[in-house]
Amino acid sequence: MSANRGYGIGEVSDIAGISTRTLRYYEEAGLLVPARTANGYRRYTPADLDRLQEILLLRHMGMSVAEIPSALSATEDERRRTLARHLETLRAERERLDALIRTVENTIEHIEKGVPMDDKAKFEGMKRDLVEQNERKHGAEVRERWGDTAADEANRKMLNLSENEFERFQELGRAINESLEAAVSANADPTGDEGERIYRLHREWLGFTWNFYTPEAHRGLAEMYVADERFTTYYDGNVAGCAAWLRDAITAHAR
């Protein structure tokens, strides 16, 4: 970086490990507004990067974008207390990850050496593995849209499922995908009876991770299925058009 020219938005994206879309979102919200060159390019200063670091820390702590401005102007003592609370959260997260690591290690040992592994350990490992996969694939977008608190609560709810509940959760996921593929292949109307049936299956499936259901949030999630190519790829893996069909069914029936 030249002291005169600063960092471009792509450079800041690489340094911070966040998308340029997120940086633009913070700019629109007034949290991080870089200077502009004569030709309109954004230029981030080292001070901007310091502010971004604080913003990302606060977001990781579960603060909404609307709450961050007041947090940034907090006193040193208030900031210390906030960080202390966050430290406790991080320690709890470390314990959770340590437990997941032990489960994975035990599973590998079971596969490679035939070391016995009880059914409860396998079950807990499956839940934790699913949570980790979802975090890697979709965690950033989910947290940006609904906040860290909602994402963490969904993860905790998943980890607290009983074996029967987890089995039903997986059953519903398979049933939704199979029904979608059949409906799209048959050129069924998503606003009709089959669309309503699949919508209800999907709503029940969400209930295993959502603490509170609203039709608005359901429709918002459905829009992500077609806006984010990763969701679209998942649903359209065998039959093209499933993600859009599911979005249309949810939009029609989540009222």
C-alpha positions as CSV (number, residue, x, y, z in Angstrom):
1,M,0.0,0.0,0.0
2,S,1.2,3.5,-0.8
3,A,0.7,6.0,2.0
4,N,-0.8,8.3,-0.6
5,R,-3.2,5.9,-2.3
6,G,-4.4,3.8,0.6
7,Y,-6.1,0.4,0.2
8,G,-8.6,-0.5,-2.4
9,I,-11.8,-2.4,-1.5
10,G,-10.5,-5.6,-3.0
11,E,-7.3,-5.3,-0.9
12,V,-9.3,-4.7,2.3
13,S,-11.5,-7.7,1.4
14,D,-8.4,-9.9,1.2
15,I,-6.8,-8.6,4.3
16,A,-10.0,-8.8,6.5
17,G,-11.3,-12.0,4.9
18,I,-14.7,-10.6,4.2
19,S,-16.6,-10.0,1.0
20,T,-16.6,-6.6,-0.8
21,R,-20.4,-6.9,-0.5
22,T,-20.0,-6.7,3.3
23,L,-17.7,-3.7,3.0
24,R,-20.3,-1.9,0.9
25,Y,-23.0,-2.8,3.4
26,Y,-21.0,-1.3,6.2
27,E,-20.5,1.8,4.1
28,E,-24.2,2.1,3.4
29,A,-24.9,1.7,7.1
30,G,-22.4,4.6,7.9
31,L,-20.1,2.3,9.9
32,L,-17.1,2.5,7.7
33,V,-17.0,5.2,5.0
34,P,-13.7,5.4,3.2
35,A,-12.4,8.4,1.3
36,R,-12.9,8.5,-2.5
37,T,-10.4,9.4,-5.2
38,A,-11.1,11.9,-7.9
39,N,-12.3,9.1,-10.2
40,G,-14.6,7.6,-7.4
41,Y,-12.5,4.7,-6.2
42,R,-12.7,3.8,-2.5
43,R,-9.5,4.3,-0.5
44,Y,-9.2,2.8,3.0
45,T,-6.6,4.2,5.4
46,P,-4.9,2.3,8.3
47,A,-7.3,4.0,10.6
48,D,-10.2,2.6,8.6
49,L,-8.7,-0.9,9.0
50,D,-8.5,-0.3,12.8
51,R,-12.2,0.6,12.8
52,L,-13.1,-2.4,10.6
53,Q,-11.3,-4.6,13.1
54,E,-13.5,-3.2,15.9
55,I,-16.6,-3.6,13.8
56,L,-15.9,-7.2,13.0
57,L,-15.2,-8.0,16.7
58,L,-18.5,-6.4,17.7
59,R,-20.3,-8.4,14.9
60,H,-18.7,-11.6,16.1
61,M,-20.0,-10.8,19.6
62,G,-23.5,-10.8,18.3
63,M,-24.2,-7.0,18.0
64,S,-26.5,-5.9,15.2
65,V,-25.3,-3.2,12.8
66,A,-27.7,-0.7,14.4
67,E,-26.0,-1.3,17.8
68,I,-22.5,-0.9,16.7
69,P,-22.2,2.9,16.4
70,S,-22.9,3.4,20.2
71,A,-20.5,0.5,21.0
72,L,-17.7,2.2,19.0
73,S,-18.1,5.3,21.1
74,A,-18.2,3.5,24.5
75,T,-15.9,4.3,27.3
76,E,-12.8,2.3,28.0
77,D,-14.4,0.6,31.0
78,E,-17.5,-0.3,29.1
79,R,-15.4,-1.7,26.3
80,R,-13.4,-3.8,28.8
81,R,-16.6,-5.3,30.3
82,T,-17.9,-6.1,26.8
83,L,-14.7,-7.8,25.9
84,A,-14.7,-9.8,29.1
85,R,-18.2,-11.1,28.3
86,H,-17.1,-12.0,24.8
87,L,-14.0,-13.8,26.2
88,E,-16.3,-16.1,28.2
89,T,-18.3,-16.8,25.0
90,L,-15.1,-17.6,23.1
91,R,-14.0,-20.0,25.9
92,A,-17.3,-21.8,25.7
93,E,-16.9,-22.0,21.9
94,R,-13.5,-23.5,22.4
95,E,-14.9,-26.2,24.6
96,R,-17.5,-27.0,22.0
97,L,-14.8,-27.3,19.3
98,D,-12.6,-29.4,21.6
99,A,-15.5,-31.8,22.0
100,L,-16.0,-31.9,18.3
101,I,-12.3,-32.6,17.7
102,R,-12.5,-35.5,20.2
103,T,-15.5,-36.9,18.4
104,V,-13.8,-36.7,15.0
105,E,-10.6,-38.3,16.4
106,N,-12.6,-41.1,18.0
107,T,-14.5,-41.7,14.7
108,I,-11.3,-41.9,12.7
109,E,-9.8,-44.3,15.3
110,H,-13.0,-46.4,15.1
111,I,-12.8,-46.5,11.2
112,E,-9.0,-47.2,11.0
113,K,-8.5,-49.5,14.0
114,G,-11.9,-50.8,14.9
115,V,-11.9,-49.1,18.3
116,P,-15.5,-49.4,19.7
117,M,-17.5,-46.1,19.6
118,D,-20.9,-46.0,21.3
119,D,-24.0,-44.9,19.5
120,K,-24.4,-41.8,21.6
121,A,-20.9,-40.6,20.6
122,K,-21.7,-41.2,17.0
123,F,-24.9,-39.3,17.2
124,E,-23.4,-36.3,18.9
125,G,-20.6,-36.3,16.3
126,M,-23.1,-36.2,13.5
127,K,-24.9,-33.2,14.9
128,R,-21.7,-31.3,15.6
129,D,-20.4,-32.2,12.1
130,L,-23.6,-30.8,10.5
131,V,-23.3,-27.6,12.5
132,E,-19.7,-27.1,11.4
133,Q,-20.5,-27.8,7.8
134,N,-23.3,-25.2,7.8
135,E,-21.0,-22.7,9.4
136,R,-18.3,-23.2,6.8
137,K,-20.7,-23.0,3.8
138,H,-23.3,-20.5,4.9
139,G,-22.3,-19.0,8.3
140,A,-21.1,-15.7,7.0
141,E,-24.2,-14.9,5.0
142,V,-26.6,-16.1,7.7
143,R,-24.8,-14.0,10.4
144,E,-24.8,-11.0,8.2
145,R,-28.5,-11.2,7.5
146,W,-29.9,-12.3,10.8
147,G,-27.0,-11.7,13.3
148,D,-24.7,-13.8,15.3
149,T,-27.1,-14.3,18.2
150,A,-29.7,-15.9,15.9
151,A,-27.0,-18.1,14.2
152,D,-25.6,-19.2,17.6
153,E,-29.1,-20.0,18.9
154,A,-29.8,-22.1,15.8
155,N,-26.6,-24.1,16.3
156,R,-27.3,-24.6,20.0
157,K,-30.8,-25.8,19.2
158,M,-29.4,-28.3,16.7
159,L,-26.9,-29.6,19.2
160,N,-29.6,-30.1,21.8
161,L,-31.8,-32.3,19.5
162,S,-32.7,-35.7,20.8
163,E,-31.8,-38.7,18.7
164,N,-35.4,-39.0,17.5
165,E,-35.6,-35.3,16.7
166,F,-32.4,-35.4,14.7
167,E,-33.6,-38.4,12.8
168,R,-36.9,-36.6,11.9
169,F,-34.8,-33.5,10.9
170,Q,-32.8,-35.6,8.5
171,E,-35.9,-37.4,7.2
172,L,-37.6,-34.1,6.4
173,G,-34.5,-32.9,4.5
174,R,-34.5,-36.0,2.3
175,A,-38.3,-35.8,1.8
176,I,-38.1,-32.1,0.8
177,N,-35.4,-32.8,-1.8
178,E,-37.1,-35.9,-3.2
179,S,-40.5,-34.1,-3.4
180,L,-39.0,-31.0,-5.0
181,E,-37.3,-33.1,-7.7
182,A,-40.6,-35.0,-8.4
183,A,-42.6,-31.7,-8.5
184,V,-40.2,-30.0,-10.9
185,S,-39.9,-33.0,-13.1
186,A,-43.8,-33.2,-13.3
187,N,-44.0,-29.5,-14.0
188,A,-46.3,-29.1,-10.9
189,D,-47.6,-25.7,-9.9
190,P,-45.8,-24.4,-6.8
191,T,-48.8,-22.3,-5.8
192,G,-51.0,-25.5,-5.7
193,D,-51.5,-28.3,-3.3
194,E,-48.1,-29.9,-3.7
195,G,-46.5,-26.5,-3.2
196,E,-48.3,-26.1,0.1
197,R,-47.4,-29.6,1.2
198,I,-43.7,-29.1,0.5
199,Y,-43.9,-25.6,2.2
200,R,-45.3,-27.3,5.3
201,L,-42.5,-29.9,5.3
202,H,-39.9,-27.1,5.0
203,R,-41.5,-25.1,7.8
204,E,-41.4,-28.2,10.1
205,W,-37.8,-28.7,9.1
206,L,-36.9,-25.1,10.0
207,G,-38.5,-25.6,13.4
208,F,-35.7,-27.8,14.5
209,T,-33.3,-24.9,14.3
210,W,-35.4,-21.7,14.5
211,N,-36.6,-20.5,17.9
212,F,-39.2,-18.2,16.4
213,Y,-41.0,-18.6,13.1
214,T,-42.4,-15.8,11.0
215,P,-43.6,-16.0,7.4
216,E,-41.5,-13.0,6.5
217,A,-38.3,-14.7,7.7
218,H,-39.3,-17.8,5.8
219,R,-39.8,-15.9,2.6
220,G,-36.5,-14.1,3.1
221,L,-34.7,-17.4,3.5
222,A,-36.4,-18.7,0.3
223,E,-35.0,-15.7,-1.6
224,M,-31.5,-16.6,-0.5
225,Y,-32.0,-20.1,-2.1
226,V,-32.0,-18.4,-5.5
227,A,-29.8,-15.4,-4.8
228,D,-26.9,-17.5,-3.4
229,E,-25.5,-20.0,-5.9
230,R,-24.4,-22.3,-3.1
231,F,-28.0,-22.9,-2.0
232,T,-29.1,-23.1,-5.6
233,T,-26.4,-25.7,-6.3
234,Y,-27.5,-27.8,-3.3
235,Y,-31.2,-27.9,-4.3
236,D,-30.6,-28.1,-8.1
237,G,-28.0,-30.8,-7.7
238,N,-30.1,-33.5,-9.5
239,V,-32.9,-31.5,-11.1
240,A,-32.5,-27.9,-12.3
241,G,-35.1,-25.5,-11.1
242,C,-35.7,-27.0,-7.6
243,A,-34.4,-23.9,-5.7
244,A,-36.7,-21.5,-7.6
245,W,-39.7,-23.9,-7.3
246,L,-39.2,-24.1,-3.5
247,R,-38.9,-20.3,-3.4
248,D,-42.1,-19.9,-5.3
249,A,-43.9,-22.4,-3.1
250,I,-42.8,-20.7,0.1
251,T,-43.6,-17.2,-1.3
252,A,-47.1,-18.5,-2.2
253,H,-48.0,-20.3,1.1
254,A,-46.0,-18.6,3.9
255,R,-48.7,-16.1,4.7
